[in-house]
Amino acid sequence: MSSFAPVIHKTVGRIAVRAAVRTLAMLIVAAAVIAACGCEGPRNRNADVPDPAWSTLIAAHTNGPVSRKSAIRIVFARDVVAASEVGKPMTKFLESEPAILGRMIFESTRELALQPSGDLQAGQNYRIKLHARGLQGVPEKLDDYIFLVQVQAPQFDIRFEGLTMRIGRDDEMALRGEVVGHRG
């Protein structure tokens, strides 16, 4: 029976490490769920009602709460620029209030992206205005398409102090840190 003791000791140590990793993973998931539950802010309440013609032209766009590092994207249902325009800087199609500094390009003949040069302002609502003028196959007299994008404010920070070996237990490690919630 004593010949099983080292095997049992190593197995128990592996289980302890796995349990610690699972516990950390569950804490991170729980913190993310708690943060997500608190993000019911204003959606598109203030957005202008778009002309119904846009529904056949726009397949998708950035909407609702987004990361501070997100790009603003509009995906069209069909080609709206020539292939020769893909990758070139564009400035005439989008406006934002407040202004977003960055690079606006067509990433394909159907996708317009505004890549901010820095982080978007946390907690800020941006009013995005798409102009029809100059888009192929889009009536120039069509009213601007307006939508809102809300930048998610940080809900919490995770601070790791490090992963260390347990003294006298080479088969166990300890992960130390904290989850700090933001008030607001």
N, C-alpha and C positions, 0 to 999 in steps of 0.2 A: 504494500500500500504506500510506503514511503517513496517508491520510485515514481509515483504519479504526482508527488508534491510540486516539483519544478514545472511540470506541464500545466497543472492547475493554476499555479502562481502566475505564469505567463498568460494563460487564458483569461484569468481574472483581470490582469493588468490591461490586456487588449480591450476587454469589455469596458473597463473604466475609461479608457481613452475614447472609445467609440461613444460611450454615453456622454462624455464631456462635449464631443463634437456635435452630437445630436442635440444636446441641450443648447449649445450656442446657436445652432441652426434654427431651432424652435424660437429662441429669443429674437433673432433677427426677423424671422417671419412674423412673429407676433407684433414686433415694433412696426413693421411695414403695414400690417393690417390695421393697426391702430392709427397710423398716419393716413392711410387711405380713407378710413372712416371719417376723418376730419376734413376732407377736401371738398365738401359740398358747398362750394362758393357759387357766385353768380355765373351762370353759363352764358347763353347768348340772349339774355333778356333785353339788352340794349342794342342788339344788332338790328340794322334796318332789314325790313322784309325784302328779300331779293326778288327780282323779276323771275317769274316761272321759267322763262327761256333758259336761265342759267342751269336749271336742273338737267337739261340734256347736254350741257357743255362741260360741267364739272363733275368728275367722278368722285373726288375726295379732296379734303384739305385739312390742314392742321386745325384742331378744334379742342376746346375745353382746356383743362389744366395740363400744362406741359412742363418739362424740365427747363431749368435756366439755360441749359446748353443746347436746346432744341433749335432746329431750323424751322422756318415757316414754309410749308409746302402746299402747292396746289397741283393736283393731278387732273388733267383734262380727259374727257371721254374720247377725244380724237386729236390728231395733230393740229397744233395751233401756230407753230413756227416751222420754217424750213430747216432741214437737217444742217445746213451751213451755219445756222444761228446757235446751235447747241454748244454750250461751253463758253459762249461769249458773255461778257458783262451786259446786263440789261438794267435800265433804271426807270423806264417809262411805264411799266405795267403795274407796279405795286407801290402803295403808300402805307405808312403806319402812323398811328397816333397813340402814344408818343413815338417819335422817330426811332427806328432801329438802324443803327449803323452796321454796315456789313456788305456782303457781296451778293448780288442778285443775278442768278444765271438760270438758263433752261438746261436742266440736266439731261433731258431728252426732248423730243419734239412734242411731248405731252406733259412734261413735269417742270414747273417753275419752282425754284427754291431761293429763299432768302436766308443766307448763312450769316448770322450775326458775327461781328468781328470780336465780340466779347460775350460774357454772360448776359442774358436778359435779366432785367430787374426782378428779383423775387417778389411775389405778391402783386405784381403789376398786371393790369389788363391792357392789352393792345388791340386797337381797332384797326383791322387790316382792310384795305380797299384795293380791289382788283379792277383795273381799267380795261374795257373791251377794245378800245381803239388800238389798232395795230396787230391784233390777234387774228390769224387766218381763219376764215370760216365763222367768225363771230361778228354779228351785226354791230357796226360802230356806234349806232344810236342806242344800244342797250345800256341801261343804267349800270353804274358801277356795282360790283358784287362786294358786299361788306360783311365781314364776320369778325368775331372776337376770339382772342386767344388769351388765356389766363395763365400766367407763370406761377407755378406752385411754390408757395413759401416753404422753406425747410420746416419739417415737423419735428425732427430729432437728429442728433448726431450720434454716431457710434465711435467711441474712442477706445482703441486697443492699446493696452500697455505692454503686451507681448506674450509670447508663448514660451514657457520655461519648463525645464525638466524638474521633476519632483526630486528633492534630495533623498538619496538612498533608494529611489525607485526609478530605475532606468527604463521601465516600461510604462511610465505614466508621465503626462505633461499637464501643465495648468495654463489655461488661457485667462488672462485678466483684462478687464476693461469695464466700460460702462455705457449705457444708453442714456443720453441726456435729451429730454424733451424740451421743445421751445414753447414759451408762453406767447400767447398772442391772440 
